[in-house]
């Protein structure tokens, strides 16, 4: 049960962050750094999914989403 929920939630949040970052434009070098980190955590999430490591996959996608939200709130991206 917990494994299925982790898998479902990870896939849901991964789809959300990929959609939201598809056309995002960083406004300066700090924003570019944030976007690079978001993409790195997305890649980590996918890596952990392939390994069957559901906890780390979920953790990575949540980190990516947190960086995305922070960047938006700080005005680092449009």
N, C-alpha and C positions, 0 to 999 in steps of 0.2 A: 504494500500500500504506500509506504513512504517513498519507495523507489519510483513508483509510477507518478506520484505527486511531484517529486523533484524533477523528473524528466519532463512532465507537462509544463511546470512552471518555468523551467529553463528554456524550453522551446518557445513558450509564450513571450518571455522577456527578450530572448534573442531576436525573435522576429520584430519586436517593437523597436529595439535599439538599432537594428539594421535599417529599418524603414526610416527612423528619425534622423539617422546620420547619413543617409544616402546623398542628400543635397546640401548638407551643412557647410557653411563657409567660415573658416576661422578668420578673425579680423587682425591678428598680429601673431608674433612668434610664440607667445605664451599660449594662445588659443591653438596654434598649430601643434604645440607640444601636447595639449590636452586631447586633441583629436587623434594624434598618433597613439596615445595611451589607450583611448577608447578602442581603437582598431586592434591594438595588441591584446587587450582583454577579450575582445570578441574572438580573436584567433585562439587565445588560450581556452576559452569556453568550448570552441569546436574541437580542439585537441583533446580536452578532458572528456567530452562526450564520446569521441571515438574510442577512448580507452575504457569507457564505462565508469569513469570517475564522476558520478553525478553530483557529489557535494562540491567538489572543486569547480565543476562546470557551472553550477548555479552561482557559486561565489564569484567567479570571474565575470559572469554576465551582470550580476548585481553591481560589481565594482564599475564596470563599463557604464552602466546606466547612472550611477552616482556621479561619475566624472562628467557625463553629458549634462545632467541636471545642474551641477555646480557651474559648468561653463556657461550655460544659458543664463543662470541667475546672476553671474558676475559680468555678463555682457561680453563674453569672449567669443561668442559665435552668433551667427544670424540664422 
